[in-house]
Amino acid sequence: MKIFSLSGRRLRLILALSSAAGLLLPLPGGAATQLSAPESVRELLLKHLPLVDAPTPTFAMAALERQLRKVAGELLATEGYFSPQLTLRDGAAQDGGLLLQVDPGPQAKIGSVHIELRGALDAARRQQLIDGWTLPSGAGFRQAAWDDAKQGLLRELLGVDHAGARLLSSQADVEVDAARVNLKLVYDAGPRYRYGEQTITGLARYSRSLVERYSEKLRPGAPYRQDDLLAVQSALQNTPYFSSVSVELAPSATAVDDPAVSEATAPVLISVRERAPFRVALGAGASSNTGARVEANFRNSDFLNRAWELNTGVRIEQLRQSAYADVFLPPDRAQRRDSFGVLVDQSDIQGLAIEQVAFAASRLETVGAFERRLGLSWQNEKQTPEGAQSTTNQALTATVGWLWRHADDPLDPAEGIVAQLQLGAAAKALLSDQNFLRSYFRYSQGIALGKDDGLLLRGEVGATLAPSRDGIPQDSLFRAGGSNSVRGYAYQSLGVQQGSATLGGRYLLTLSAEYTHWIDAQWGVATFVDAGNAADDREVLNLAIGYGLGARWKSPAGPLAIDLAWGQRDQQLRVHFSLAVPF
């Protein structure tokens, strides 16, 4: 029985040799050599073998055949074919040129798998790692799968407890006659690691305590987890304070090499590069809801030299104008983030002019895919329906909200699930003109229907329980219609009619279904049906229907849409779109 061993180094050289073959094989000649080989290996051979005609002398043909046989054999070995048959024939091709015939033979299967795990591993973890081996007996041998399996087990070791794990040796013994490959691997897990003290470098403007707020998972004495390091690095990178971040554990070489050491402590090295604290952004855009707009924004990530983030700006739209200033505090050690701000806003939409001043404070807590927000806001609102007297409403509203996201790409609502629930309450006894309890729920889900098609379902329901809508600010009531609500109807045109103005109602219900077919990676076409209404009573169930067609573009900032929708109730065709351009 013929047996030979492929060391890791030899196998890694095979593809390099096949690439270098391009320098060895081309010889003067005519048309390219034709290849006859099974589809399972044809693409591999065509990619790496430069097939050209050889000169007529017999010795040149023999030399070319020997070279092809050598390189093709090495290529096929990477796919598990260790006994190929190769023949080069002159004049056998359709054009009378060379024909290379390849019979790869049987693909070798994995025989025995022997994995030795050294180091401070308990029996359960050891068995778990062996059971998770991804190239079991009976599987076809491929070099890529062999490499992935070796590195996969090492990643599992490195990911939990064993920061100094190493692959000591790996061997694939090939039994050519039996078309079998026996695997042998030896790993050294090394000691179990715990986090030591944190060493933070690169700070000039900000304090060490700011970084420690984000690195609570890495407190000294906690067991090492690679995911913890990556999570802290990502959290710091996503702040406005740093332009680059590196978070690493520094295992001791002495502990790694000493088999008597079962547990060790290693320092955490956090290196940051601070970002300039000031940023100014300008932008322009347009939407079918509120018309053309321009906006300016200023951010200071070190407001009052306390690492507070100030975000202030103005937005001027055709139907709405606003100015705002928000201050976000750094998160505490429980990753709760507090903020407070002020808003001055005026709008004139669907015959209802509103002037509003609002102050708010909130606390945001994120746990995995869940966000919880607690808030307290005070609003003073002057509303003037067209052709009617102005009224002033105020409310001190306590709110709580939950948001759950389950999506691979948060910028693409066509995939995944987003659910949002909000509850709010106000009382006359506490700076409010009306007692009310407000609830709102929104749900959207994208469903993939194959590679190029998808279905997006969306719905929202809201209710403000109160003796009357009088005295309640419009933000605590509901209107519907527009590009993100019921298409085919003007923005916020569905609600309570008062003269020629549309006011918010105490109840809301909208539903939407949209089917999209993607023509290529960026462009798609969609068809949709929307239904919804806002009212003060059961009239909300008298849904306004809209339907139509649209175009979709996956821009770098997220999906953009332009829709042509027919409003069945109004018997009118409307265009809905949104476009923003920063500069």
C-alpha positions, 0 to 999 in steps of 0.5 A: 500500500502506497502511503505518503505524508503531506505536511502543512508546509508542503500543502501551503506551497502547492498553490504557489507552485501552480502559480509559478507554473505560468513561468515554466510552461509557456512554449512557442506554439500555435493555438491553446491546448484543449482540456478534457477533464471532469467538471469537478476539476476542470475549472481548477485546472483551467485557472492554474495551468497555462495550456499552449501548444508545444513545438513538434520535437518529441523531446519537447512534448515529453518535457511539457507532459512531465511538467503538466503532470507534476503541476496538475498532480499538485493542484489535484492533491489540494482537492483530494485527488492523489492518483490522477492519470494525465495524457497529452496528445498531439493532433487530437484536439478539434483544431488538430492541436494538443489535447490534455486528458485528465482523469483525476481518479477517486477523491480521498475520504477522511479516515481516522481523526486523532486530536490531542489537546494539551493544557488546562482543559476540563473533560467536558470542554475537551470533548466539546471541542473534539465533537465540534471538529468540522472535517469528520471521518467519511468527508471528502478531503480538500486542502481548504476544508483541512485548513479551515478545520484546523484554524476553526478549532484553534479559534474556539480555543483562543475565543474562550479562556485560552488566549495563548492556545497554539497548534503544535503540529498537524499531519495528513497521512495519505493512503493513495491505494485506499483513497484515504487520508488520516489526520493527526493534530496536536494543540496546546491550549495553555493556561486559562486566562483572567483579565489583569489591570488595564493599560490605556495609552493615547489619552490626552484630552479625555480621562482614563475613567471615560474609557473604563466606562466602556470596558466594564466587561474587562474588569480585573479577575473576570475570565478572558473572552475574545468576544469581550475584547471585540465588544469593548473595541467596537463600543469605543470605536463607535463613540465620538471620542476616538478615531481608532481603537485597539483592545488586546490581551497580552499573555505571558510567554512564560505561562504559555510555555510552562505546562504546570501553570493552569491559570494565569492573569494577563494585562489588557492593552487598550490603545486609542487615538483621539478624534478632534472634538468639533465637527460641522456638517451641512446638508440639503435634501427634499422629500414628498412629506415636507418639501425641500430642506437645508440643514446645519449641524454642530457637534462638540464631543467635549462640551464643558470639558466633561466628555459630554456630547453637544449636538445642536443644529437647525433644519429649514424645510418648506413645511417645517422649521426647527432648531435643537440642542441636545447634550448626551452624557457618557454611559455609566458602568451599567451602559445607561446613557442619559441625555437632555435637550431643548427643541423649538419647532414650527410647522404648517401641514395640512392647514394646521399651524403649530409653534412648539417649545419642548424640553426633555430628558431621557435615559437609554439602556441597551441590552443586546438587541433590546433598547429601553428608554425612559423619558420626561418631557414638557411641551408648550404648543400653540396650534392654529387650524386654518380658519379657526382660533388658536389654542395653547396646550401643554403637557408634562409627559412621562414615557417608557419605550422598548425597541427590539432589532433583529437584522444583519444590516440596520440600514436595510429594513428589507431584512430582519425584524424591528418592533417598537413599543411606547407608553406615555402618560400626563396628568392635569395635576402635573403641569398638563392641560389634560389627563391622558395615557398614550400607547403606540406599537410599530412592527416591521418584518422583511422576508427574503423570497429567494436571492432577488426578491423580498417581502416587507410587512409593516403595521402600527397601532396607537391609542391615546386614552383621554376624555377628549383630545382638547388640551393634548399636544399634537405629538401625543395624538396621531395623523397618517399619510405620506411616504412612511405611512399610507402612500397615495395620500398627502403627508399627515392628511388622514386624521380629524377634520376641523374646517379645512385643517387636519388635526391629530386623532386619538387612534391610529391604525396602518398596514402595509405590504411591499414586494420588491424584485432586485434587478441587480445589486443596487436597483430594484422595483417594488409594488405595494399596498398600504391602508390606514387611518387616524381618528377620534373613534371607531372611524379609524377602522375605515381604512384609506387604501393606497397602492402603486409601484416604486423604484429602489436604490441601495445607496451608501447611506441606505435604501432610497425609494421613489413611489408612484401611488394611487389613493383610492379614497381621494382618487388621486395619484401622488409621488413619494420620495426622500433624498438627502445630500450631505456636503 
